Amino acid sequence: MSTATLTSKGQITIPVDVRNALKVDAGDRVEFVQIAPDRYEFVAATKDVSALKGMFGPAKKSVSLEDMQAAIAQRGAAAR
């Protein structure tokens, strides 16, 4: 198990084995995700949004930009 010490400025140094496992380097973003009270997950936020492409498989049906805009306008009008 890796440990780190919190400084008086609220900073920690991430142990090298953890950095290597998460494939993070200086300047990379990380997120702290609360998974339960008093419990957080430390997650590397280094993937580009284009990495999400194809995550859910091919689209079941194609929707035009005009249809999307109409649906947004309809929901917006219904919310008033």
C-alpha positions in Angstrom: 0.0 0.0 0.0 1.3 3.5 -0.9 1.0 6.4 1.5 1.5 10.2 1.2 1.6 13.0 3.7 -0.5 16.1 3.5 1.5 19.4 3.8 0.3 22.5 5.6 -0.6 23.9 2.2 -3.0 21.0 1.5 -0.6 19.4 -1.0 0.5 15.8 -1.4 3.1 14.0 -3.5 1.6 11.1 -5.3 3.9 8.1 -4.9 5.7 7.1 -8.1 4.1 3.6 -8.2 0.6 5.2 -8.1 1.6 7.8 -10.8 2.9 5.0 -13.0 -0.2 2.9 -12.5 -2.6 5.8 -13.4 -0.3 6.9 -16.2 -0.2 10.5 -14.9 2.6 13.0 -15.1 3.2 16.6 -14.1 0.4 18.9 -15.4 -2.2 16.1 -15.8 -5.6 16.5 -14.3 -7.0 14.2 -11.6 -10.4 14.0 -10.0 -11.6 13.1 -6.5 -14.9 11.3 -6.7 -16.9 10.7 -3.6 -18.1 7.1 -3.5 -19.4 7.1 0.1 -19.3 9.4 3.1 -15.7 10.0 4.0 -14.5 7.9 1.1 -13.1 9.2 -2.2 -11.7 7.6 -5.4 -8.7 9.3 -7.0 -9.2 9.1 -10.8 -6.9 10.2 -13.6 -8.7 12.7 -15.9 -6.2 12.4 -18.7 -8.2 10.9 -21.5 -9.3 13.0 -24.4 -13.0 13.2 -25.1 -12.5 11.6 -28.5 -11.6 8.4 -26.5 -15.3 8.0 -25.7 -16.2 7.5 -29.3 -17.8 4.1 -29.9 -18.2 3.5 -26.1 -21.8 2.5 -26.5 -21.6 0.8 -29.9 -23.2 2.0 -33.1 -26.2 4.4 -33.0 -29.5 2.6 -33.3 -31.0 5.4 -35.3 -29.6 8.6 -36.8 -31.0 11.9 -35.6 -30.6 15.1 -37.6 -29.4 18.4 -36.1 -32.8 20.0 -36.9 -34.6 17.2 -35.0 -32.3 17.6 -32.0 -32.9 21.4 -32.0 -36.7 20.9 -32.2 -36.7 18.4 -29.3 -34.6 20.8 -27.2 -37.0 23.7 -28.0 -40.0 21.6 -27.2 -38.6 20.5 -23.8 -37.6 24.0 -23.0 -41.1 25.3 -23.8 -42.7 22.5 -21.7 -40.5 23.5 -18.7 -42.0 27.0 -18.5 
